[in-house]
Each structure stands twice: as C-alpha cells, then as structure tokens.
Amino acid sequence: MGLDGLLMVQAVSPNLFVLTGAPGTGKSAVLDRLRRDLLCVDEPAREVLAEQRACGGRGTWDQDAPLFVSLLLRRSIEKYEAAKRSGTKVLFDRGIPDCVVYALRAGADPEPSLDATKDFRYAHEVLFLEPWSDIYTTDGERIVPFEDTEAFSELLRDVYTRSGYAIVEVPRLGIDDRATFVREFLSSYPK
C-alpha cells in the first residue's frame, strides 16, 4: 500500500497543529469556536470542490478523484507553507497526511502525498476526532454514508501513527466542551 518507511521524516514544526478525523466528526464546528483565540486553517477539500464546481472543472471526487487528490495535496502544502511563515500557533482542519488517505481511497498514487507527509511536518501530537453517529450528517459536499467514515477513520489513524505522530483523542462531548479540550491542549504548548 505504500505506507512503509513513513517514519523517515523531517523535523517537526512545533507551532503547527492538526485537528483531524473522518468526515462529519465535528472538526469544523470545533474550529469555529476557536477562531477568535487562534489562527485556524480551513479544510482544503471543501475549497477545492467548490472551486472545481464553480469553474466546471473535473477535479471533484465524483468526476476525477485522482485529480481531486492532486489539487487537494497542492492546496494543503500551500496552506502549510503560509501558516509556517506566520510564526504563530496555527490549528489546521486536516493535515497533509489526510491526503494519503484520500489517495488510497481514490485508487490514486499515494506517493506524492507520502513524500509530502515526510517533508511537511506538524507538531508531534495530532488531535483526533472519532466517528460519532449521533452528530453525523450529510450535505452537498459530504455524501458518504456513516459506515464509510469508520473505515476512513481507521486508515487515517494508521497513516498518522505510521508517520510518527501521537494521537490525542478529543472526547465525545458537546462542541463547546470539545473546543475547551482543544484550547487547553494547545495552551500547554509554548507560543
């Protein structure tokens, strides 16, 4: 599957943090609660999908999934580089390792995403949200059934772990309590 060798990585960026999990786990809602206190980077997948649909492009999951993955990786790297230049603490809605999962699920070549995972490093600990059927909903962009999110989550956890990250589980609580958990976790790191 191409996941071997992920532990040979570059130095981490201690001010760049990832909040990740399967689709529909509440990442965006948690980030919305943290925006006034912290620089937050939105999930690039929704941006790519919206841009492709607006211009009639084929780089969407349902039309050309490998192209979508390539565009997603490029956008993820751009967001990483911009955040790193900011010199401040930043929280990402998904990280570059998420692109590996999208590539594998799309049947696309995961090597560009694997290489980027090695080259563009975040803080060692990754905040992880597990699938939660009680809060899961679909919308115009999120069309997968809940059962698929569980497989996505398992693969995502595996990719981050093999990439040398420690998983920190965000508890299944209300949005405000989850945001408090993330805020307190991040406050334990120096600026």
C-alpha positions as CSV (number, residue, x, y, z in Angstrom):
1,M,0.0,0.0,0.0
2,G,3.0,2.3,0.1
3,L,2.9,3.2,3.8
4,D,6.2,1.6,4.7
5,G,9.0,4.0,5.5
6,L,6.9,6.8,6.7
7,L,8.9,7.2,9.9
8,M,11.9,8.7,8.0
9,V,10.8,12.3,8.4
10,Q,11.9,15.8,8.7
11,A,11.9,18.0,11.8
12,V,8.5,19.0,13.2
13,S,7.0,22.5,13.1
14,P,6.1,22.8,16.8
15,N,3.6,25.7,16.3
16,L,1.5,23.9,13.6
17,F,-1.2,21.6,15.0
18,V,-3.7,19.3,13.2
19,L,-7.3,18.5,14.2
20,T,-8.4,15.5,12.1
21,G,-10.9,12.7,11.9
22,A,-13.3,11.2,9.5
23,P,-15.8,13.4,7.7
24,G,-18.6,14.6,9.9
25,T,-16.9,14.3,13.2
26,G,-17.2,18.0,14.2
27,K,-13.8,19.3,13.2
28,S,-15.1,22.5,11.5
29,A,-17.6,23.2,14.3
30,V,-14.8,22.9,16.9
31,L,-12.5,25.2,14.9
32,D,-15.3,27.8,14.5
33,R,-15.4,28.0,18.3
34,L,-11.6,28.6,18.4
35,R,-11.2,31.2,15.7
36,R,-11.2,34.3,17.9
37,D,-8.4,32.9,20.1
38,L,-6.3,31.1,17.5
39,L,-5.3,31.2,13.8
40,C,-7.3,28.3,12.2
41,V,-6.8,26.9,8.7
42,D,-10.0,25.6,7.0
43,E,-10.2,22.2,5.4
44,P,-8.8,22.5,1.8
45,A,-11.1,19.7,0.4
46,R,-14.3,21.9,0.5
47,E,-12.4,24.8,-1.1
48,V,-11.1,22.6,-3.9
49,L,-14.5,21.1,-4.5
50,A,-16.2,24.5,-4.6
51,E,-13.7,25.9,-7.0
52,Q,-13.8,23.0,-9.3
53,R,-17.6,23.1,-9.4
54,A,-17.7,26.9,-9.9
55,C,-15.4,26.7,-13.0
56,G,-16.8,23.5,-14.4
57,G,-13.6,21.6,-13.6
58,R,-13.3,17.8,-13.3
59,G,-11.2,17.8,-10.1
60,T,-14.0,16.5,-7.8
61,W,-14.3,13.2,-6.0
62,D,-17.2,12.1,-8.2
63,Q,-15.6,13.1,-11.6
64,D,-11.9,12.6,-11.4
65,A,-10.8,11.5,-7.9
66,P,-7.0,11.3,-8.7
67,L,-7.1,14.9,-10.0
68,F,-9.1,16.0,-6.9
69,V,-6.4,14.3,-4.7
70,S,-3.6,16.2,-6.6
71,L,-5.4,19.5,-6.2
72,L,-6.0,18.8,-2.5
73,L,-2.4,18.0,-1.9
74,R,-1.2,21.2,-3.6
75,R,-3.7,23.3,-1.6
76,S,-2.7,21.6,1.6
77,I,1.0,22.3,1.0
78,E,0.2,26.0,0.2
79,K,-1.7,26.3,3.4
80,Y,1.1,24.6,5.4
81,E,3.7,27.0,4.0
82,A,1.6,30.1,4.6
83,A,0.9,29.0,8.2
84,K,4.6,28.2,8.9
85,R,5.6,31.7,7.6
86,S,3.1,33.2,10.1
87,G,5.4,32.3,13.0
88,T,2.4,31.8,15.3
89,K,0.4,28.9,16.7
90,V,-1.9,27.5,14.0
91,L,-4.6,24.8,14.0
92,F,-5.4,23.0,10.8
93,D,-8.7,21.4,9.9
94,R,-6.9,18.3,8.4
95,G,-3.2,17.9,7.6
96,I,-1.2,16.7,4.7
97,P,-1.3,13.1,5.9
98,D,-5.0,13.2,5.2
99,C,-4.1,13.4,1.5
100,V,-2.6,9.9,1.8
101,V,-6.0,8.6,2.9
102,Y,-7.8,10.4,0.1
103,A,-5.3,9.0,-2.4
104,L,-5.7,5.4,-1.1
105,R,-9.5,5.6,-1.1
106,A,-9.5,7.1,-4.6
107,G,-7.2,4.5,-6.0
108,A,-4.7,7.2,-6.9
109,D,-0.9,7.1,-6.5
110,P,-0.3,7.9,-2.8
111,E,3.5,8.5,-3.3
112,P,3.2,12.3,-3.8
113,S,1.2,12.6,-0.6
114,L,3.5,10.2,1.3
115,D,6.5,12.3,0.2
116,A,4.8,15.5,1.3
117,T,3.9,13.8,4.7
118,K,7.6,13.3,5.3
119,D,8.6,16.8,4.2
120,F,5.9,19.0,5.8
121,R,5.7,18.2,9.5
122,Y,3.3,19.4,12.2
123,A,3.6,19.3,16.0
124,H,4.2,15.7,17.2
125,E,0.7,15.2,18.7
126,V,-2.4,15.2,16.5
127,L,-5.9,15.9,17.8
128,F,-8.2,13.2,16.6
129,L,-12.0,13.0,16.4
130,E,-13.6,9.6,16.1
131,P,-16.7,8.9,14.0
132,W,-19.8,9.6,16.1
133,S,-23.2,8.6,14.6
134,D,-25.1,10.9,16.9
135,I,-23.7,14.0,15.2
136,Y,-23.0,12.7,11.7
137,T,-24.9,14.4,8.9
138,T,-24.5,14.6,5.1
139,D,-24.7,17.7,2.9
140,G,-23.8,18.8,-0.6
141,E,-20.1,18.1,-0.2
142,R,-20.3,15.2,2.4
143,I,-22.1,12.4,0.7
144,V,-20.6,9.3,2.2
145,P,-22.7,7.0,4.5
146,F,-21.7,6.9,8.1
147,E,-20.3,3.3,7.8
148,D,-17.7,4.6,5.4
149,T,-16.4,7.1,7.9
150,E,-15.4,4.4,10.2
151,A,-13.1,2.8,7.6
152,F,-11.8,6.3,6.8
153,S,-11.0,6.9,10.4
154,E,-9.1,3.6,10.9
155,L,-7.0,4.3,7.8
156,L,-6.4,7.9,8.9
157,R,-5.3,6.8,12.4
158,D,-2.9,4.3,10.8
159,V,-1.4,6.9,8.4
160,Y,-0.8,9.4,11.2
161,T,0.7,6.7,13.5
162,R,3.0,5.3,10.9
163,S,4.0,8.9,10.1
164,G,5.4,9.2,13.6
165,Y,2.5,11.3,15.2
166,A,1.0,10.6,18.6
167,I,-2.8,10.5,18.5
168,V,-4.6,12.6,21.1
169,E,-8.3,11.7,21.2
170,V,-10.7,14.6,21.6
171,P,-13.6,13.3,23.8
172,R,-17.1,12.9,22.6
173,L,-18.6,15.9,24.2
174,G,-20.7,18.9,23.2
175,I,-19.0,21.3,20.7
176,D,-18.1,23.9,23.4
177,D,-16.6,21.2,25.7
178,R,-14.6,19.8,22.7
179,A,-13.4,23.3,21.9
180,T,-12.3,23.8,25.5
181,F,-10.4,20.5,25.4
182,V,-8.5,21.6,22.3
183,R,-7.9,25.1,23.7
184,E,-6.4,23.6,26.9
185,F,-4.3,21.1,25.0
186,L,-2.9,23.8,22.8
187,S,-2.3,26.1,25.7
188,S,0.1,23.5,27.2
189,Y,2.5,24.3,24.3
190,P,4.7,27.4,24.3
191,K,3.8,30.1,21.7
